[in-house]
């Protein structure tokens, strides 16, 4: 055998160049590896030595045969290029095909082939043209003139192109992004006639080509794809996995995949489990996600296979798989966690687009992976500065926001990038970017360009709702909210309950009241049927925070709350119970049935209430005087409050104490105060209102506990004594410049302050004033600036001349409304003017008195002035009394007051 081989080699190697080329071509035809044998090595060596002797056709045959080997082609290609002008079309297509088969993109060779092929296009046969454009597309060579020439030639006789060549032609033009115009229509029409004759790969390639060809291709594809689907279903079991995957991708890309068709393709692919790669699983899952179709059984099988080969997954595979799970809300915990962990390991390999998709998907799936977005990722993003694009920025930002990532560096970078292309964002993208900044508490990164862009846009209702929510979180968001309010008003009838609740919440959070818009929101809400618990809670809170009393709206909301309570809905959370209760109390709206249902519900969820929730409930019960229904409830809430003392702030503790005091729960109040006094003393003392409430509640229990005495000493030192010094200076006519940290001293300490100033009142006068105010108001009201009344009575005359009455008021009820309309003297004392500006009822009485005095023109007067206030006086009121004392030093001043929270002008509430 060895002798025969040597003899054969001698004959062949000594043969003509044409003979050598034929032998090499034959070996290539048999897919024989010429480097695998001694004879093959000798043949290639001979070809290499004698390469200059070969004609172009022979060289093309040799190069074609070497497409199946790893033998170097450089020298042969160089020789071929020198003789390329002598090549016929087949030689050109053979060499192009060989280069593509080896993925060898030698620019000089491909350029030379292109120049010659363009001139000789009419001489190419169908296979030659198909192979030529397939090769250039495979090597990603952009060559407009070549593709235009081939398209022109194909259009003239598209009927000559059989199914295989037609599929290759379509694939090549789509791959090269040249599949458009008349050629697209011609291929679709011809394929429609012969689709049943296409092979499995031809069907897949044809479908892929139209799906990748852009919008024009998609429009032309609909009739063809109906026939393609029927042909593909009949051969699905015989298809290779790659063809099945390409078909699934193409139909999903064009949104033409019906559920049954997609299921059949995926089932056929899954049946070939051993052939499924990570990329296959990724593309199939992507197809399901693109058409929003969930087949749990097939998704589970594909997920299992994807996990098996997850180490082979590239960033595109991982981002596609995560995107599909997020799009389908298919959160298989172990699968998604595995994908997220693999994405973390390969974070540095991710292109920006895949990183953006992954960020979005992880956010939707609630899988926080902050390590994926560390300093190295930020550095890579910086390298892409200016090239990220609006869609990638929006996806990145939204994903980071949903993952609750708080990295200042990455959000600062995103803000800078987004500001540069702010007008390139769609409305939805801009809303999502701003939502992410708000969610990540990076409001400081939002500049004027975002606000200006929002103002210029015509926004859809959903985007409006999101943007309102966002700008409520930004320090400079109020002007934008004011501008958006008119857009909200214009499309109010299109909003759903959640949108209206979020918008209301946003405006209330920033304290921006557009009364017309809020009235329109209330009207729209009343027309909606089903409201979610959170929407009810947000709407109640927003209208209460803005002080907007809409009884029709709150009656409507109360009915829904009652329905929720009676249905035992599980989504009524402790915070909803406390917020709704607080809201009705804040507006002094009592719905007895609803409040009792909420009180009952609160007892079953005591363990879920936080400090603010407990305080809100007790405060609201006290405001609305729910004593009959809340006796047992107070026990549970007081006990829970005691447990939460270490977590409470000053406001929560004071509201609990005040609530128990007003509800006349003396034992519970005493017990809570003993638990809370020590921690309360250790808190910051900047909240004067909370300290006044807590100190008055502590004084009310008459408990000698050392902690409560310490509260009294602390309140006197930091709040009461500074106020008293200020009042004494006013009464003495001295300058009043000392700042105080409290606006009200409360019942106990106001009495003490007045006694110290020598101001009091007889009981008979108190009874007269109480009766007059009760008759004027008819029923108890929550004490507000508008509801607090004053009663005044005076009789003054010039000093020493009691028979000459100067001015007299036999008794009159004054309201806050009168304080703003009452005309006083030209020179009004500062404290009186301050109280009048604040709309305080007692200021109206004093202004009326001073006006009469000015008209009297007496140099000095004496007599008596009696004033009554139906609620505890503010510090401003006490200052007014001191100024009045100083202005009328020879007059007897009497002043009495009640606590409107504890009673109705001396009568029970």
C-alpha positions, 0 to 999 in steps of 0.5 A, a space after each residue: 500500500 505504501 508503494 502505491 501511495 508513493 506512486 500515486 503521489 508522484 504522478 499527481 504532483 508531477 501533473 499539470 496545474 489543471 490536474 492538481 486543481 481537479 484533485 484538490 477540488 475532488 478532495 474538497 468535494 468529499 469534505 476530505 481534510 487535505 492536512 490529515 494525510 501525507 498525500 494531502 500535505 504534499 498536494 497542498 505543498 505542490 499547489 503552494 509552490 506552483 501557485 503562479 501557474 494556475 489559471 483563475 478558474 483553477 485557483 477558484 476551485 482550489 480556494 473553494 475546496 479549502 473552505 472545509 479546511 484550516 489551511 492558510 489562504 493568504 498566498 492563494 488569495 493574493 494570486 487570485 486577486 492579481 488575475 481576477 479580471 480574467 475570472 468568470 462569474 462562477 469563480 468570483 462566487 466560489 471564492 467569495 463563498 470560500 472566504 465566507 465559509 472560513 469567515 475570512 474577511 480579506 478587504 482587498 479580495 472582497 473589494 476586487 470581487 465586488 468590482 468585477 461582479 458588478 460589471 458581470 452581474 448579467 452573466 451570473 446564474 441564479 446560484 452564483 448571485 445567491 452565493 455572492 450576496 450570501 457571502 458578503 452578508 455573512 462577512 458583514 460587508 456593506 456594499 450598496 452597489 453590489 446589492 443594487 446590481 444583484 437586486 436589479 438582476 433578480 427582479 428581472 427574472 425572480 420566477 427563475 429563483 427556486 425555493 432554496 436560492 430565493 430563501 438565501 437571497 432574502 436572507 442575504 439582503 435582510 442580513 445586509 439591511 438591503 431588503 426593501 423596495 420592489 425586491 421585497 415585494 417580488 420575493 414575497 409574491 414568488 415565495 407565496 406561490 411556492 412556499 410548500 416546496 421550501 425546505 425546513 431551513 428555507 422556511 426558517 430563513 425566509 421567515 427570518 428575512 422578513 422579520 429582520 427586514 424592517 417595517 416595510 418587510 413586515 407589512 408585505 409579510 402578512 399573507 406569506 406568513 399565514 402560508 409559512 405557518 401552515 407549512 412549518 407546522 407540518 414539518 416541525 418535528 423534522 426540523 433542526 432546533 435552529 430552524 424552529 428557533 428562527 421561525 419562532 423568533 420571526 413570527 414573534 418579531 412580527 407579532 404574527 405568532 398565534 399561541 398554538 403555533 408558538 407552542 408547537 414550535 417550542 414543544 418540537 424544540 424541547 423534544 430535542 432537549 439534547 440539542 438545545 443551547 443557551 441561545 436557543 432557550 433564550 430566543 424561544 423564551 424571548 418569542 413567548 415574551 414578545 407576544 405576551 404568551 405564557 405556557 408554564 409547562 414549556 417555560 419550565 422545561 426551557 428554564 430547566 435546560 437553560 440552567 443546565 447550560 447557563 455557563 455557556 450563556 452570553 450577555 444577550 442570552 441572559 438579558 433575553 431570558 430575564 426580559 422574557 420572565 419580566 415581560 411575562 411576570 413569570 418569576 420562577 425564583 430559582 431560575 431567575 436567581 440563577 440568571 441574576 447570579 450569572 449576569 453578575 459574574 459576567 457583568 463586565 461582558 455586557 454591552 450597554 443595551 443588554 445591561 439596560 435590558 437586564 436592569 429593567 428586567 431585574 427591577 420588574 422581577 424585584 431582584 436587586 443586584 446592586 453589584 451589577 452596577 458597581 464602579 466598573 460598570 459605571 466606568 464602562 458607561 462613562 466610556 459610552 458617554 453620549 452614545 447610550 441613547 434615550 431608550 437605554 437610559 430609560 431602561 437603566 434608570 427604571 431598573 435601578 429605581 425598581 431595584 432601589 439602588 441608591 448609588 449617587 455616582 451612577 444616578 449623577 451620570 444618568 442625570 447628566 446623560 439624560 439632560 443632554 438628550 431630554 427631548 429625545 425621550 418619548 413621554 413614557 421614557 421621560 416619565 420612567 427616568 424621572 420616576 427612577 430619580 424620585 424613587 432613588 431619592 436623587 431629586 437633586 440630580 433633576 435640572 431645569 431641562 427636565 422641567 422645561 421639557 415636561 412643560 412643552 409636551 402634550 401628555 397622555 393621562 398615564 404619563 401625567 399621573 407618573 410625572 405628577 408623582 415624580 415632581 412631588 418628590 423634587 424640591 423645585 417641583 411645585 411650579 411644574 405641578 402647577 403647570 401640569 394641573 391644567 393638563 390634568 384638568 383637561 383630560 380628567 375624565 380619562 383617568 382611572 382611580 389609581 391615577 387620580 389617587 396618585 395625582 391627588 397625593 402629589 399635589 397634597 405632598 407639595 401643598 399645591 391646591 388647584 381647587 378647580 382641578 381637585 373638584 374635577 378629580 372628586 367628580 371623576 372619582 365619584 363616577 368610578 366603580 371599583 377603587 383599590 384600598 390604597 387609592 381610597 387611602 391616598 384620596 382621603 389623605 390628599 383632600 384632608 392634607 389640603 383641607 378640602 372638605 367635599 362631603 359628597 366625595 367623602 360620603 362616597 369614599 366612606 361607603 367604599 371603605 365600609 364595603 371593604 371592611 365588611 368584605 374582610 378584604 385582606 388588602 386593608 392594611 394597618 396604615 390604610 386604617 390609620 390614614 383614612 381615620 386621620 383624614 376624616 378627623 382632619 376634616 371633622 367629617 364623622 361617618 359613625 359606621 365607617 369609623 366604628 368598622 375601622 376601629 374594630 378592624 384596628 383591633 385585629 391588626 394591632 401588631 401591624 400598627 407602627 407608632 404613627 398609626 397608633 397615634 393617628 387612630 387615637 388622635 382621630 378618635 379623640 377629634 371625632 369623640 368616638 368614646 362609646 365605640 372606642 373604650 375597649 379599643 383604647 386599651 389595645 391601642 394604649 398597650 401597643 403604644 407602650 410597646 412602640 415607645 422606643 420607636 416613636 418620635 415626639 409628635 407620635 408620643 404627644 398625640 397618643 397622650 393627648 388622645 387618651 386625655 381627650 378620650 378620658 382614659 385616665 388610667 391608660 394615660 397614666 400608664 402610657 405616660 410612665 412608659 413614655 416620659 423617660 424616652 420623651 425627655 431624651 428626644 430633641 426639643 424643637 417640636 414645641 407643639 408636641 411638648 405642650 401636648 405631652 406636658 399638659 397631659 402629664 399635668 392632667 394625671 396629677 401623678 407624682 412620678 419623678 419622670 413626669 415631674 421632670 417633664 414639667 421641669 423641662 417644659 417650663 425651662 425650655 418653653 413656658 418660662 421664655 413665653 412668660 418673660 416675653 409676656 411680662 415685657 409686653 405687659 410692662 411696655 418693654 420691647 418684645 424681641 425674644 423668640 419662643 418655640 411654642 405657639 400654644 401653652 395648653 390648658 394647664 400652662 395658659 391658666 398659670 400664665 394668665 394668673 401670673 399676669 394677674 388676668 382672670 375672670 368671674 364664674 358668672 361672666 364665664 357662664 354668660 359668655 359660654 351660653 352666648 357662644 353656644 347659641 351662636 354656633 348651635 353645635 360643637 365643631 372641631 376647633 379651627 381658626 374658622 370655628 373658634 369664637 370669642 365673646 366680648 363685653 366692655 364698659 369704658 368711660 373717661 377717667 374720673 367721669 363715670 357718668 360720661 360713657 366713652 364706649 360700651 359693648 353689652 356682649 357680642 360674639 366675634 368670629 375669625 371672619 370678623 378679624 379680617 374685616 373689622 376696621 381698627 384704629 390707625 395705630 394698631 398695637 403690634 400683637 393685636 395686628 399679628 393676631 388679626 392677620 392670623 384671623 383670630 376671633 379675639 383680635 376682632 373683639 379687640 379691634 372693635 374695642 380700639 376703634 370705639 376708643 379712637 372715636 371717643 377721643 378720651 385721653 385716658 379711660 377706665 372701666 372693665 373689659 371682659 373677653 372669652 375664648 371658646 378654645 385654649 388661647 395661643 401665645 399670640 392671644 396671650 401677647 394681645 392681652 398683655 398689649 391690651 393691659 398696657 394700652 388700658 392700664 386703668 381698666 380691669 381686664 378679665 379673660 376666660 377660656 375653655 378647651 374646645 376639645 374637651 367640651 362645647 363652651 362648658 357643655 359636653 361635646 
